[in-house]
């Protein structure tokens, strides 16, 4: 018996939120600004926010945004791999495609909204981090569309190539988010130092507490 798509997404979203130690937002929240932190309780007693709460909330939202995109794509890939000859039933393929599009549209909208323009000598330029995320989202959407089309046609060879392309496109989105400037650099011994994007200053450590 196949687990329902909605139930699967609910469980994965809850797990993503638990791992990120915070409330997981929609994909677009990866580049949303966090403006308000509760400063009081119902009893009227003033409660100070957690030190660095705004920066930490933005980092948590970025991770949630990545998870919101990865899950529907990996569900699509898993579905195609399990289908006979890689050919998904039409209704199932449409359901997967709709979930992926919803997540990517949300991520792209959030990234474009955060990109805006940044003042530079002699002109204005798009913020490089969010701009790259929007580009990666558009690229992944095209690859997912190609996968759905190949699967519907029942072309096993084309489907295999489209599966690989979709997975690569998903990695591109995750890396674009990680290098976008809002997340801290990894500090586990043995991991290589991550590159940085031109014009983006990566967060080297968690906010000072």
C-alpha positions as CSV (number, residue, x, y, z in Angstrom):
1,X,0.0,0.0,0.0
2,X,1.5,3.3,-1.0
3,X,1.7,6.0,1.7
4,X,-0.3,9.1,0.8
5,X,1.7,12.0,-0.6
6,X,0.2,14.4,2.0
7,X,1.0,12.2,4.9
8,X,4.6,11.7,3.7
9,X,5.1,15.4,3.3
10,X,3.7,16.1,6.7
11,X,6.1,13.6,8.4
12,X,9.1,14.9,6.5
13,X,8.3,18.5,7.3
14,X,8.0,17.7,10.9
15,X,11.3,15.8,10.9
16,X,13.0,18.7,9.1
17,X,11.7,21.1,11.7
18,X,12.9,18.9,14.6
19,X,16.4,18.5,13.1
20,X,16.7,22.2,12.6
21,X,15.7,22.8,16.2
22,X,13.1,25.4,15.2
23,X,9.8,25.9,13.5
24,X,10.2,25.0,9.8
25,X,8.7,27.6,7.4
26,X,7.8,27.3,3.7
27,X,10.5,27.2,1.0
28,X,10.3,30.9,0.4
29,X,11.3,31.5,4.1
30,X,14.9,30.7,3.2
31,X,15.3,34.3,2.2
32,X,12.6,36.1,4.2
33,X,13.7,38.6,6.8
34,X,12.7,38.0,10.4
35,X,11.5,41.2,11.9
36,X,9.6,40.4,15.1
37,X,10.6,38.5,18.2
38,X,8.0,38.1,21.0
39,X,9.0,40.5,23.8
40,X,6.4,39.6,26.4
41,X,4.1,36.9,27.7
42,X,0.4,36.8,28.5
43,X,1.2,37.7,32.1
44,X,2.7,41.0,31.1
45,X,6.2,40.0,32.2
46,X,8.9,41.2,29.8
47,X,10.8,38.3,28.3
48,X,14.2,39.0,26.6
49,X,14.7,37.3,23.2
50,X,17.3,34.7,22.8
51,X,20.7,36.4,21.9
52,X,21.2,36.3,18.2
53,X,17.6,35.1,17.6
54,X,17.1,37.0,14.3
55,X,20.2,35.6,12.7
56,X,19.5,32.1,14.0
57,X,15.9,32.2,12.8
58,X,17.1,33.2,9.3
59,X,19.5,30.3,9.3
60,X,16.8,27.9,10.4
61,X,14.5,29.2,7.7
62,X,17.2,28.6,5.1
63,X,17.6,25.0,6.1
64,X,13.8,24.6,6.1
65,X,13.7,26.0,2.6
66,X,16.2,23.5,1.4
67,X,14.3,20.7,2.9
68,X,11.0,21.8,1.5
69,X,12.5,21.6,-2.0
70,X,14.5,18.4,-1.6
71,X,11.6,16.2,-0.3
72,X,9.2,16.5,-3.2
73,X,12.0,16.0,-5.7
74,X,13.3,12.9,-4.0
75,X,9.7,11.6,-3.8
76,X,9.4,12.0,-7.5
77,X,12.6,10.3,-8.2
78,X,11.7,7.4,-5.9
79,X,8.3,7.1,-7.6
80,X,9.9,6.9,-11.0
81,X,12.4,4.3,-9.9
82,X,9.7,2.1,-8.5
83,X,7.4,2.4,-11.5
84,X,7.5,-0.4,-14.1
85,X,10.0,0.8,-16.8
86,X,10.1,4.1,-15.0
87,X,6.7,5.1,-16.3
88,X,4.6,6.7,-13.6
89,X,0.8,6.7,-13.9
90,X,-0.4,10.0,-15.3
91,X,-2.2,11.1,-12.1
92,X,0.7,10.2,-9.9
93,X,3.1,12.0,-12.1
94,X,0.9,15.1,-12.1
95,X,0.7,15.0,-8.3
96,X,4.5,14.8,-7.9
97,X,5.0,17.6,-10.5
98,X,2.6,19.9,-8.7
99,X,4.3,19.4,-5.3
100,X,7.7,20.1,-6.8
101,X,6.5,23.2,-8.7
102,X,4.8,24.6,-5.5
103,X,8.1,24.2,-3.5
104,X,10.3,25.7,-6.3
105,X,7.9,28.6,-6.9
106,X,7.9,29.5,-3.2
107,X,11.7,29.3,-3.1
108,X,12.2,31.3,-6.2
109,X,9.8,34.0,-5.1
110,X,11.5,34.3,-1.7
111,X,14.9,34.5,-3.3
112,X,13.9,37.1,-5.9
113,X,12.2,39.2,-3.1
114,X,15.4,39.1,-1.1
115,X,17.7,39.8,-4.0
116,X,16.5,43.4,-4.7
117,X,19.3,45.6,-5.6
118,X,22.5,46.5,-3.8
119,X,24.3,49.8,-4.3
120,X,27.7,49.5,-6.0
121,X,30.0,52.2,-7.4
122,X,28.7,53.2,-10.8
123,X,25.5,51.3,-10.7
124,X,23.3,48.7,-9.0
125,X,23.6,45.0,-8.9
126,X,21.5,42.0,-7.8
127,X,22.4,40.4,-4.5
128,X,24.5,37.4,-5.7
129,X,23.3,34.8,-3.1
130,X,19.5,35.0,-3.6
131,X,20.0,35.6,-7.4
132,X,21.9,32.3,-7.7
133,X,19.2,30.4,-5.7
134,X,16.5,31.8,-8.0
135,X,18.6,30.6,-11.0
136,X,19.1,27.1,-9.4
137,X,15.4,26.8,-8.8
138,X,14.5,27.6,-12.4
139,X,17.1,25.1,-13.6
140,X,15.8,22.4,-11.4
141,X,12.2,23.1,-12.5
142,X,13.3,22.6,-16.1
143,X,15.0,19.3,-15.2
144,X,12.0,18.1,-13.3
145,X,9.7,18.9,-16.3
146,X,12.0,16.9,-18.5
147,X,11.9,14.0,-16.1
148,X,8.1,13.9,-16.0
149,X,8.0,14.1,-19.8
150,X,10.5,11.2,-20.2
151,X,8.7,9.1,-17.6
152,X,5.4,9.6,-19.3
153,X,6.9,8.6,-22.7
154,X,8.2,5.3,-21.2
155,X,11.6,5.9,-22.6
156,X,13.9,4.1,-20.1
157,X,17.1,5.6,-21.4
158,X,15.8,9.1,-21.5
159,X,14.3,8.6,-18.0
160,X,17.6,7.5,-16.5
161,X,19.4,10.5,-17.9
162,X,16.6,12.8,-16.6
163,X,16.7,11.2,-13.2
164,X,20.4,12.0,-12.9
165,X,19.8,15.5,-14.1
166,X,17.1,16.1,-11.6
167,X,19.3,14.9,-8.7
168,X,22.1,17.1,-9.9
169,X,19.7,20.1,-10.1
170,X,18.6,19.4,-6.5
171,X,22.2,19.4,-5.3
172,X,22.7,22.8,-7.2
173,X,19.8,24.3,-5.2
174,X,21.1,23.0,-1.9
175,X,24.6,24.3,-2.5
176,X,23.3,27.7,-3.7
177,X,21.4,28.0,-0.4
178,X,24.4,26.9,1.7
179,X,26.7,29.3,-0.1
180,X,24.2,32.1,-0.2
181,X,25.6,33.8,2.9
182,X,23.1,33.1,5.6
183,X,24.4,29.8,7.0
184,X,27.4,29.3,9.2
185,X,30.4,27.5,7.7
186,X,30.7,23.8,8.7
187,X,33.2,23.1,11.5
188,X,33.4,19.3,11.6
189,X,37.0,18.2,11.5
190,X,37.8,16.5,8.2
191,X,35.4,18.5,6.1
192,X,37.0,20.7,3.5
193,X,36.6,24.5,3.6
194,X,33.6,25.6,1.5
195,X,34.2,28.1,-1.4
196,X,32.4,31.4,-1.2
197,X,30.4,33.2,-3.8
198,X,31.7,36.5,-5.3
199,X,30.3,39.4,-3.3
200,X,28.9,37.2,-0.5
201,X,30.5,37.1,2.9
202,X,29.6,33.7,4.5
203,X,28.8,33.5,8.2
204,X,31.8,31.9,9.7
205,X,30.4,31.1,13.1
206,X,27.0,31.2,14.9
207,X,26.0,34.6,16.2
208,X,27.7,35.6,19.4
209,X,25.7,34.8,22.5
